[in-house]
């Protein structure tokens, strides 16, 4: 036996241990070495070696002490927020909004810009990112990644925009243009998919491997999580529920690449349709979520209005449940968040009347910036994936 050789853990196991410990610190905050050992099923010696490796790489640092009863206090370790920064962006037809977050996911800077009709998307996004980074007080060179959430179809092979019916300036090739303009890696994701990620990590989808995140607002769409990952489909069109054909509603027959008209389910349960329902009951809200809020506040008349909205929403939910049979349906988007438990329960009842399913419909919990928060999480996940590649 070579006494000069120190026993060690195989490289793969070390990497897995380091990943597990870092994930624990990022998700649950400061921990002692003993806590890390217990939570990751490591020996105290292995946990100490792991903390030393992460500390040497600048990923964790001691941030205080914790009393352990008898004996000296134990050092508390936390992930280093300044190790990396990402920006999450939500693109809409009138405004683009961004938030800059550190390595722990804490939002430290924000920016909002109006989208001018003739402005190129790359120029708008560049200004938005610059303002968010400035607001965060960090050096632009410390930015690691930008994740953009936009309506429409994103090609899963190229990661580029396929089409977006209400954002004509967003086109194929925009991802590379953004990368050249920003000088950092850029990811573009469907906005509803990013909302689904936010609910999966922070909201009603935690611990659920298969669910449908149903976004209802000005537009609508479904984010599909299967096996813990969001499902884009072969061409990126999975979840484009606005184009579901609905009996009695005129179908669109234009080419997808140039399509600007609304799909039939969009015409039935999109924002304009919900506002029209509200008008029928005398409600004057200017947004679909405003109509839902007024309905919740107005007794019997409001319940009738909400019931009609729920029946419309249930047409799409029933389609998703028949095809996918998810363990949970999460209502999100401005309408879903505004409707809360009342709308969710009525959608569940209406879906059962429409189809032979009894879906578990729950209101979403991440009502504040779900697209941006999902984008930040996707960006940080990508940063983490590169940490242990060597």
Secondary structure, 3 states (H helix, E strand, C coil): CCCCCCCCCCHHHHHHHHHHHHHHHHHHCCEEHHHHHHHHCCCHHHHHHHHHHHHHCCCEEEEEEECCCCCCCEEEEEECHHHCEEEEEEECCCEEEEEEEECCCCEEEEEEEECCCCCCHHHHHHHHHHHHHHHHCCCHHHEEEEEEEECCEECCCCCCEEECCCCCCCCCCHHHHHHHHHCCEEEEEEHHHHHHHHHHHHCCCCCCCCEEEEEECCCEEEEEEECCEECCCCCCCCCCHHHCCCCCCCCCCCCHHHCCCCCHHHHHHCHHHHHHHHHHCCCCCCCHHHHHHHHHCCHHHHHHHHHHHHHHHHHHHHHHHHHHCCCEEEEEHHHHHHHHHHHHHHHHHHHHHHCCCCCCEEECCCCCCHHHHHHHHHHHHHHHHHHCCC
